[in-house]
Amino acid sequence: MTNRIFYSGKPLTLESGYVLPEYHLAYSTYGKLNEAKDNVAWIFHALTANSEPLEWWPGLVGKGKLFDPEKYFIVCV
């Protein structure tokens, strides 16, 4: 697992029309991106700011489970 923060100094316009002048996103990654770069699984939890799915989805994320880091490069914001 790798924990990182993505920073953007560019404005982001939301659906509401409100503009964020800059923003940052914390994210975790699990597994490896394959050469074709087609094994990405993007998951997130809309009700928490926690970017570690093993804490809130232990039955679905992990070796031998639906989101298996041996098969997918999992990105969780």
N, C-alpha and C positions, 0 to 999 in steps of 0.2 A: 504494500500500500504506500502511496505517495500523497502527502497533503501539500497543496499549493494555494496560492492566491493569484488570481488574474486581476490586473489593474488596467483600467482604461481611462485615459484623460479626454476621450472624445465624448461629446454629448450623445445621450440615448433618449430618443423620443418614445414614450410609453403610449399604449393604445388610448389612454385618456387625453393625450395631448401634452401632458406634463413632461418636461424635459429634465433629465438628470444631467448636470454638467459633466459629471464624471462618476465612476462607480467601481466597485471591486466585488469579486465573487470568490468565495472559498470553495475549493473542490478537492475531492479525493479520487485517485485512480487505482485500479486493481488490474492485474494481468498485463499482457503485452499486446501492443498494436501489431497486427500481422503485416507482411510485406504489401499485400493488396489494399491495406487500410480499410477493410470491409467487415471487421469484427467488432465494431464499437457498439456498446450498449449504454445509452444515456438514461440514467435513472435519477429521480429526485423525489423528495417528499414535500408536498405543498404546505404542510402544516408545521414544519419545523425548519430551523436553520442549520440542522445537523447534516453534514456532508459525508457521514460515515454510515452507509446502509447496513453494515453488519450489526450496528446497534439497534436499528429500528425495523429491519427486515431479515432477521437471522434465518428464517425458514426458507427464504428465496435467494439469498446471496451467499456464495461459498462453494467450495469444492463439491462437485456432484449435484449441485442444486440448479435451479432454472437459470440464474445468472452466475455461471461458473467462470472464475477468472482464468482457468486453464483454457477456456474456449473463447472468452470475450475479453476485450479491453473495456473495462467498465469505468465510466466517468460519472461521478455523482456530485452535483452542485448543492 
